[in-house]
Amino acid sequence: MTYKEAVLELDQIMADVNTDTTDIDQLATKLKRATELIEFCKEKLRNTETQIQGIFQDND
């Protein structure tokens, strides 16, 4: 999964929750998935930041 795909899925989950299209039986499942996607995105951002810092350090 890419960062962009994760964000798009998160956007869809939030739209579903905000427009009341998610029934109560699916709410916990969707929110759990949203939490997983958020953690995935955070990790991607941390890894990218580390890579960028490495590039700048290599150039010094």
Secondary structure in CASP SS format (residue, H / E / C, confidence):
PFRMAT SS
TARGET T0000
AUTHOR 0000-0000-0000
METHOD secondary structure of the structure
MODEL  1
M C 1.00
T C 1.00
Y H 1.00
K H 1.00
E H 1.00
A H 1.00
V H 1.00
L H 1.00
E H 1.00
L H 1.00
D H 1.00
Q H 1.00
I H 1.00
M H 1.00
A H 1.00
D H 1.00
V H 1.00
N H 1.00
T C 1.00
D C 1.00
T C 1.00
T C 1.00
D C 1.00
I H 1.00
D H 1.00
Q H 1.00
L H 1.00
A H 1.00
T H 1.00
K H 1.00
L H 1.00
K H 1.00
R H 1.00
A H 1.00
T H 1.00
E H 1.00
L H 1.00
I H 1.00
E H 1.00
F H 1.00
C H 1.00
K H 1.00
E H 1.00
K H 1.00
L H 1.00
R H 1.00
N H 1.00
T H 1.00
E H 1.00
T H 1.00
Q H 1.00
I H 1.00
Q H 1.00
G H 1.00
I H 1.00
F H 1.00
Q H 1.00
D H 1.00
N H 1.00
D C 1.00
END
